[in-house]
Amino acid sequence: MAREKKLIKYIFDDGLQEIPSSYKAKCNVTGELIPIYHKFLKKMVEEKYKNNFGLFLEKFVKKGAEEQVRKQDGDDNYKLNAYSDYLIVSYKCCLKVLEDNFNEDAIRKTRSEMDHITNCFIKRFNRDITKFV
């Protein structure tokens, strides 16, 4: 015989809620059911959802859901940060040096530096830096 789930009563601003000890919340982005321990759920509703359980049901999104959907859709947008900006500026400077310089040693050194910057950008952002220059 199946074991009965224990129901815990919590009072939120929008009324009394009976919540099982392991509540399954539906993510509003992915549609997945996410198990949440009742004490953690209570604290999360109080702090993030203004102590309103209805608001929680309406707005709950699991951690990382937007990024997961973005990857599935093949969206090429990503957040630039200071490191990516630095790499892009460095790459542009190398291009400028190649335009202005006719010394073979300087060109070889600059191309080596450009290869290094390109590899760093690919490893960190999994993108080709030439799309951003």
N, C-alpha and C positions, 0 to 999 in steps of 0.2 A: 504494500500500500504506500502511495506517495506521501511524503512528509509535507505537512501544512507549512506554508510560509508565515513567518511571524510578521505581523503588521505593527508598525510603530506610528503613533499619532503625533503629528507636529502641527502647531498653530502658526500659520503665516498670515500676512496682512489680508490676503484674499480668502481666508477661512481655514478650517480644519482639513488636514490631509492625512489619510492613512497610507503610509508608505511601507512596502516590504523591505526587509533588512538588506536585500540586494535588488535595488530598483534598476530597471532597464529603461534608459532615456533614449529617445529617438533623436539622432542628429538631423537638424533641419537642412543641412547641405548634402550629406551623403545618403541619408536615409537609414544608416546603420543603427542597430540597437546597441547601446553602450551600457554595460553594467556599472552601477555606481553604488558604493556603500552608503547606507542611509545617513550616517553622521557626516560624511563628506558632502552629500547632497544638501543636507540642511544648511551647513556652513556656506556652501556655494550659493544657494538661493538667497540667504541672508546678505552676503557680501556683494555678489555680482548682479543679482536680479532684484534688488531693493525689497527683499523679503516678500516677493510676490511669486507664488508657484505657477500661476497662469502665465506670467511673463517668461518664466523659465521654460515652460513647455513650448511657448511660441518662438523663443529666440535661441534655444540651446544649440551650440555648435561644438563638436568635439575638437580637441586640440589638433591642429595640423590639417583640418578638413579642407580648407581653401587650397592649400598647397597640393594636397592629394588630388583634388578635382582639376587643378591647373595642369598637373603632370599628365593626367588621363586625357585631357582635352588637347594636349600638345601645345599649350599656350607658350609662346616664346618670351613672354614678359618676365622680368625678374627685377629684384630690387638692387639698384646700384648702391654701392657703399664706398667708403673712402679708399679702400684698397683697389677696387675696380677702376675708380677715377684716376688713381695714381698710375696704374698700369697703362691705361689709355693715354694719359698725358705723356708718359715715358715713351710709348710707342710712337706717338706723333712727333716727339722731339727727335727720335731716331730717324724718322722719315725726312725730317727737315735737314738733319746732318747729312743724309745720303744725297739730298738734292744739292747741297752747298759744297760738298767735299769731293775732291778728285784724287785724294791720296788713297792708294790701295790698302794700306795697313789700317787706316781709319775706317774705310768702308767695310773691311773684313771684321774689325772689332765691333762696329755698329750692327752689322748683320747678325753677329753672334749674340749681341745684347738683345736684338729684336726677337731672335729665336727663343731666348730665355724668357722674355716677357710673354711671348705667345704661349709657351708651354705653361707658364704660371697661370695665365688667364684660363687656359683650357682645363687645367687641373682644378682650379678653384671654382670656376663658373660653368664649366662644361660647354663653353661657347667659343666661337672663333672671334678673336679680337678685331679682325679686319672689318667686321660688320658694324663696329662701333666707332671706327676712325673716320 
